[in-house]
Amino acid sequence: MVVEAGVGFWTGSLALLADAGHMLADAGALALALVAQRVATRPRTAQSTFGFRRAEVLAAFANGMVLAGVAVLIVKEAVERYFTPVPIRAMPMLGTAIAGLFVNLAVAAILVRDQKESVNVRAAFLHVLTDALGSAAAIVAGILVVTVGFVRADPLLSVAIAVLVAVSGFRVLKETAGILLEAAPPDLDVSAIQRTIVETPGVGAVHDLHVWRISERFDTLTAHVTLARGAHGTDVSRRVSERLLAEHGLDHVTIQPEAPPPDEVVSVRASRDGRKIR
């Protein structure tokens, strides 16, 4: 980041400065990710009964916001540079961009294994991956400036970097916003879950069904189940929980059994002479 920023100012390359700015956001994102993971491992308290698992989600959400801000700043500067081109030292720019690409690919290789299991690490991985693409865009801009003298390639490719940054930021924001708003996890079909509950022996009906995600790999379900005639609440709750685990992978389930509605009441009134009339 420091090398790209220094060379970017020296050569006048916005593409390098944009990539360096993105790397600055990455440095903060990785630090935030590290702190969030440490906080997430803290045990739960009487006030935080789910613990601090959402710390990772909040960190990823903040990372997405930073990405969006970086994208806007890059586009603003690129527009100004396009209409008012500045001279660029293309060869140092090209060499620095190539070195940056290799560094970003090395960091991405470190993160790729764990990014599938943590939304926080995935946010950091997307930061680094878009950095690698940004370095590739800077390389293309450098080649165009060196070979054909097309100076406007630098701001144009900077906009391409901004688009990459914005797309990755949108993906992170969409995923983390869904968790923070307690939306149903995208990999779970709530209609199918409801059918599974209703089809369980002893279940008459289900209502107040809620499925949400506390944090990565921690999905939660609560539901009120109306019992069928003659069914026992404990047995039905156990059967529902077992089916939800087997068919949908849900292991943090709370089922509240409710008694079936009473039989239809027949109104009875007494006649004037004392006989009961229905």
Secondary structure, DSSP 8 states (H G I E B T S, - for coil): -HHHHHHHHHHT-HHHHHHHHHHHHHHHHHHHHHHHHHHHTS---SS-TTTTTHHHHHHHHHHHHHHHHHHHHHHHHHHHHHHS-----HHHHHHHHHHHHHHHHHHHHHHTTTTTT-HHHHHHHHHHHHHHHHHHHHHHHHHHHHHH--TTHHHHHHHHHHHHHHHHHHHHHHHHHHHHTT---TT--HHHHHHHHHTSTTEEEEEEEEEEEEETTEEEEEEEEEE-TT--HHHHHHHHHHHHHHHH---SEEEEEE----------EE-TTS-EE-
